[in-house]
Amino acid sequence: MICGHCKQRPANVTVTQIQNEQKVERHYCEICAAQFHPFQFEASNEPVSIHQFISNWLNFLPASTTKEIKQATEKKTTNCPTCGLTYRQFLKQGKFGCENCYETFSGQLPQLLERIQAGTKHVGFKEQTISIEKIKYQIETLREQLQRAILAEHFEDAAKFRDEIRLLESKVNLGGEEQS
Amino acid sequence: MNIEHFLTNANPSWMRNEDDSDIVISTRIRLARNIARTRFPNSFTEEEAQGIEDELMNALFSHEKNPYHFSHFPIKDLPQLQRQILVEKHLISPNLANRKKIGSVFLTEDESFSIMVNEEDHIRIQCLACGMHIEDAFEKARKIDRYLSQHITYAYQERFGYLTSCPTNVGTGLRASVMLHLPALTFTKQMNALIQMMTRLGMVVRGIYGEGSENLGSVYQISNQITLGKSELDILQELRDVVEQVIKKEQSARKALLIRAPSTLEDRLSRSLGTLKYAKILSSEEAASCLSNIRLGVSLGLLEPISQSRLNECMLLIQPGFIQQYVGTTLQPAERDMYRAKLLQDKLRQQDESFNNGEKGEDSI
């Protein structure tokens, strides 16, 4: 069943009203229902769905801001070169089509992310960009250098190589992971 | 491992509650990942979808040093009822169960790990654990993540981290949640205010049985909302802090109930036990509420001991998919209510028998 108000989203809220002593049931989506009965929907059921968020944002912003956003999205008809998604389509469906969308819409993203996230920059674990095999090769090379440094009695250099090897070995053990 | 194993087991390891914690039921960690240079599931072709399935199969089955023993189930091969049971067991999402395009799930025998393929993202790694084991479950999920990343190149960018279909998951791709039983806070009507407070702290609160089930059985799932701009360890720590606060509040609400209205409370909880033992028709709401009361009664020592594991099992079994599987046929809602009552009575009788036989092992406290 679709929402009786916006006629777009699925209806998952039933509102029962008494009209002329008759019980009338109406079916709304959460967004429309929240607009009619905001006090009942303070706690959202879902972890903020992006299209809910965007719809609410567009609906509740002052007219001038909404107009600006509309103009900006209409003017900016850039399609993502990989999946063909436009920013307008993204706003409608709330989901990107591919990883390149993040690059294509990087201009608009910060203002969106600022509202739904704690920042606009990733500060968590870093994905290994160097393969384990590559790190192992680096370790081998450093071991050879370490041997040479010891033979030449360059102990300061040797200590440096040893530390580097330890660091790389810990990376291999962690699967190449490091935390920023 | 055969699909039957996953369908008939109503007592998975992550619900066995070895800690015998009476407030925290379980912990769930989910990591959302995508494969580099491949379009996301909402825009990819069937061929691309198949390519992702193949890549995961290759990563999880073809390598000698693979430490995991997953079983693989393409969703389209599963009848609707089987999918529903997997959803009720939290092993797949309703989204994957209803998916028209190619999608599948990898499960470990003990059901503590599941990897959903081609759901909203290409890969969703999930780790379930009983009780409150946030960091431990995360470490386990992260281990699979690291293993996969050795064989698969993830869509990852220095600036935005792990790239996901929805910007609500971007960055760490981490969603950590703890399932809690909060009957005293629900009785004393403190939950609404608490939910609002948690929302302000960037946490999301949902019911155990999915959307719109906030009050069902007084079981709530608290999870992080933020995935970008915070590190994984901070996200987990914040969730732990919030959950610990909520546990303290529940404990003091329980004490207050016991002090202020002991006989009313005991009457209410005992009536629930009576209902479960003798009712002939039970809706899922009533069953959940009675089970919640019994759990509270047992925890407060007001009712005869019943193990948390048995109660957890009952919580799973009252759901429509499980009841239909128990009976072995599809049922109309009214029929389900009758079988639900029967099923719970069978389970409680088993509990009584094992208790009377002095088997105080797994089935009693």
Interface residues (C-beta under 8 A of the other chain):
Chain A: N12 E42 A43 S44 N45 E46 P47 V48 S49 I50 T82 C83 G84 L85 Q93 G94 K95 F96 G97 C98 E99 Y102 E103 L109 L112 L113 I116 Q117 A118 G119 T120 K121 H122 V123 G124 F125 K126 E127 Q128 S131 I132 L174 G175 G176 E177 Q179 S180
Chain B: N34 A36 R37 T38 R39 F40 N42 S43 E120 R142 R146 Y147 S149 Q150 Y154 A155 Y156 Q157 E158 R159 F160 G161 Y162 L163 T164 S165 C166 P167 T168 V170 G171 T172 L174 R175 N192 I195 Q196 T199 G202 V204 V205 R206 E211 G212 E214 S223 Q225 I226 T227 L228 G229 K230 S231 E232 L233 I235
